[in-house]
Amino acid sequence: MKPKPYIKGRGAQQNVHNRFLEHVYETREDFLEFCRVEGESPEATRTEYLPIFPKTIVNKVTSPDVGMEYSMNPYQGCEHGCIYCYARNAHEFWGYSAGLDFERKILVKKQAPQLLEALLRKKSWKAATVVLSGNTDCYQPAEQQFEITRQCLEVFYKYRHPVGIITKNALVLRDLDILKKLNDFQLVGINVSITSLSEKTRRLLEPRTTTIKKRLQTVKTLSENGIPVNAMLAPMIPGINSHELMKLAKVTAEHGARSFGFTVVRLNGAIGQIFTDWIRKAMPDRAEKVLHLIQDCHGGSINDSRFGLRSRGEGKVAEQIHEMARLAKKKYFAERHFPSLRMDLHEQYKAGQLRLF
């Protein structure tokens, strides 16, 4: 049987077994072969938007390796299709595969703004930065249709509450008006993810994301409007984009970023299988080299769950990446800093509202 063709426009090239499902339903290979011969695609390319109804929307983050206290995700699954995305594993909790399902079955939380407002109104809630996209991108293509992120930003502004954003989509500029209002009160900080300056690399790693040119323009536009931007140069994948770290830092600084952060790639859970299958199809000439370099960063394994090390990596390859980062910060960001967001305004708002009663 011929090798399965590379699926353009998607990151994952397969659906992998969901470890939480007892029963597995497999499609007959003869039917798949029939579809290929007859010119019919067995792989549906259309993205499905499926409404879900959670009881809460803000999640407490307990990992010491993640620089946030609370996260909020209007969508589960992400059409961007970044092959390395750690959020893929979360899709299994919903009964789907971390592979193609993660990119094609997007779970939509239409009640997110109402759930957020209910939380911020509670007397027991103490202001702490809530980060939109702690798991999946809040400005992924679904946001064009549903505008849930924008509605949530309006709630944050109404209650004078600090909010962080992580995105790799220029769609964030659609909401520049509300972002400027939040920034007037020092209530917003934005992390723009840029993993490469090569469009060829970007299309392979992150097939349905905004182009590098538009992302850099996003950093510039936000910065010109006084909104603090941190460039997320993550993950660094040895053998693919780690050699670009210095240049990425330089270019993002030139476009106005106030700081940058990075992580060393790790391939936990189902991501290891998905990434390995992908790289052998997308970059067959260097697949084994890249996989070995990743293993060198994680004690001989591509899977690393050790707190304190899993995002930093260890060994000579990881140390070289960290050394480049130290030099880049000294050279391009020495006089810059990312400001802290204000926590006091939300308490003042609540106190003022209570006086009305």
N, C-alpha and C positions, 0 to 999 in steps of 0.2 A: 504494500500500500504506500502511495506517495506521502511524503511529509505534509502535514497540514500547513496551509499557506499562512503567512504573517497577516494578522488582522490590522489593517491600517486604521488610524484614528482611535485606537484603544491601547492602553498600557498592557494590562493582563492579556495573555493569549489563550487562557483557558479558565474554566471554573474548576476549583479544587474542592475536595471533599470537606464538608462542614463537620468538624470534630464533635459538634454537639448533637448531630442528628444520628439516630440509631439506624434509620433506613436510608438507603442510597438508591436513587432512581437513575439508571444509566440509559443513555440514548443508544439505539442499535447502530453499530458502525456501518451496516449495510445500507441503512436509511441515509446516513450522512454521506456515504459514497454516492448514492443515487442523486442526492441533491447537488453534489459537486458536478457529476457528469451531466445532469440536466441544466446546469447553470443557475440553480436556485441556491440561495445562501441559507444554510441551516443556522447561521449565527444572526439573530435579529440585531440590527444596528440601532433601532429606535430606543431611546431612553424612556423608561416608565417612571412616572411620578406617583407615588403611593402615599396617601395621607395616613398618618398615625396620630394617636391621641395620648401622649404622655401626661402624667399627673404633675410632673415637675419639669423645669427646663434648665435650671442652673445646677451644675455639678461641682461638688467639692473635689479638688485635686489633691491627692495625698502623696503622689510621687515626689521624692526629693530632687529628681532630675529635671523637673519641669518648672519653669519659672513663672508659675501662676498659682493663685489660690483657688480661683473658680473659673469654670469654663461653661460655655453655652453654645449649642449647635442647633441652628434652625433646621438643618438637613442632616440626615445620616446617609452615608454613601456619597460619592463625589464623581461627577462626570468628567472632571479634569483627567482622571485616569493615571495619576503619577504612580509609576511602577513600584516605587520604594515606600509608599505611604503606610505609616504604622497604623492608621485608622482602618485599614482593610480588615484586620482581625475582628474589629467590633461588629462588622456586618454579620458575622456568624451567630451572634447573640439574637439576631432577628430572624434566623432560619435561612439565611442566604449564604452564598459562597463569597469568600474574600477576593475571588478573581474577577471575572467579567460581571458578575452580579453587582459587585460594589460600584461599578461604573455605570451600569444600565438600570439598576433598580434604586431610585432615589426616594428615600422616605422623607416626607414633608410634614413639618410640625406647624400647621397653620395657626394654632392657638398659642404659639410662643410669645407673642407680645402681651397677651392677656395673662399668661402664667408669670411672665416677668413682672408685670405691674403688680400682681397680687403679692409677689415676694417682696418687692421694694416697699410696699405699703405696710408690711408687718412691723410692729413695734420691736420685735426681737431681732430684726435684720440690722446688722452693722455694716456700714459701707466698706467694701473691698473691691478692687478691680475685678470685673467680670470680663473674661476674654472671649470674644466671639471667634469661633473657629478653633477652639482648643483641640478639636478632633477633625472635622471636615470643613472645607472652605465655605464661609458664609456668603461669598460672592461668586460661587460657582454658577453655571448657566441657569440653573433653576431660579435663581434670584431675579432674573430678568422678568420672569412670569409672575412670581408670587410676592416679591417685595417684602418678605418677612423681615429681612435684616434691617431695611429702612424703618419699618414700623418699630422694631426694637430700639433702634437708635433714638427715635422720637420719644420712646418711654424713658430711656436713660436721660435724655435732655430734660424731660418734664420733671423728673425726680432729682435732677442735678447729681447724677450718680456716675462715677468713673467707669470707663469701658475701654478695653483694648481690642484690637482687631488684628488678625493674621490673615493675609490673603496673597494670592498670586494673580489676581484678576483686576484689570483696569476698570472694571465695573464699579469699583469703590468710588471713582470720581463722579459717578452719577449723584452720589449723596454728599457732594462737597458742601452744599449749603448747610446741612444739619451738622456735618463734621466741623465746620467753621464755628458754628454756634456752641458746640460742645467745647471746642478748643478755647473759646473766649473765656471759659471758666476753668481751663486747665483740666478737662475731664476726659480727654481722649489721646491715645497713642496708637500708632499704626505700624505693624510689622509687614513689610513687603518681601515676599519670598522670591529670591533670584538665585538660581542654582548654576547657571552657565551663561556665557556670552555668545555661545554658538547656537544658532537656530537649529542646526542639524541635531545637536545633542538635546536641545529642548524638545524638539518634536518626538524624539525617541523616548525620553524620560517622562515627559509631561505632555502627552499628545493633544489634549484639548484645553490647554491653558493659553493665556494671553502671551503674545510674542514678547521677546526680551526688550525690543525697542519700546513697546507700549508700557512695559513694567517700569523701565527706567524713566520714561516720561511721567508715569504715575508718581514715582518718588519725587521727581522734580516739581510737579504741580502741587503736590501736598506740601512739600517743603517751602515753596514760594508763598504758600498761604499760611505759613507759620505753624503748620501741624507737624508735630514731631514724628519722624520716621526712623525705624530701626530696620536695617536690611538683614533679612534672614538668609544667610548663605548656607542653606542646609537642605539635605544632608550633603556632606562632602563624601564622595565615593571614589576611593583610590583607583586610579586607572581610567576614570571617566571624566571627573570634573575637579578633583582635588588640586590639580596643577593650576587651576584658574583662580584660586582663592585670593592671591595678592592683587590680581588685576580686577577681580570682582569688587574687592574692598576699595580700590582706587576709583573705579568708575562710579560706584554708588556714593562715595564721598563727594565726587565731583557733581553729582546730581542732587546733593543736599542731605543725604542721610546723616543722622547725628551719631549713629552707632551701628555696630553689626554683631550678629551672633552666628554660631555655626554648631553643627553636630557631626559626628562621624557616623556614617550609615550603619544600621543594624537591621537584620532581617529576621524578626521574630515570628513565631507561629507559622501560619500559612504563607506569609510573605516570602520566606526562604524558597519555597517551592515555586511560587509565582515568578519571583525575580530570576531564579535559575533558569526556568523554562523560557522566560522573556529574553534574557541576555544571549542564550544560545541560538535564538532565532534572529534577534536584532543586531547583535555584535558577535557573530560566531568566531571571528578571527582573534578576539581578545577575551572571550568569555571566561576561560579557565584562569587566565592571569588575574582578571578582576576578582573572581571568586576567591582565589588564593590570597590576594591582597586584603580583602575584607576579613578573611579568616585570621590573617596576621594581626588584625586590629582587635580581635576578640578571643584571644586564647586558643586559636585553632578552630573556631566555629563561626559560622555566619549568624548564629543565633546567640544573643547575649541579653540576659535578664538581670544582670548584677547592678543593683543601685550604685550610683557613683561612678560606674565604669561604662555602662551600656551605651551612653550617649557620647562619652569622651573617647572611648577606645583606649588601647594600651599597646605597647610595643613600638618598634622603630618607625613604622609607617604612620601610626597615629601621632607620635611625637613630632614627626616632620610637619604634619598638618598643623599641630598646635604651635609650633615654632613660627610657621608662616603667619598664623593668626596674630601672634604676639608682635611680630614685626609690622604687620599691616596696621594694627591699632596704634602702634607708636608712630608710624610714618604718616598715616592718613587721618587718624581720629584723635590725636593727642589733645587737641583743644576743644573737643566736643563732648557733650554728654546728653543722655536721654533723660528728660525731666520726670520727676515723680508726679503722679496725678493726685488731685485733691480729694480727700475723703470727708472733709468737714462740711462741705456744702449740702450733702444729702441729709445729714443730721439737722442742720439748720432748716432745711426745707420741711422735714417731718415736724420739727418743733413749731414752725410757723403754721403748718396745716392743723396741728392739734389745737392751737390757740383759737382757730376759727370755731371750734366746738365748745 
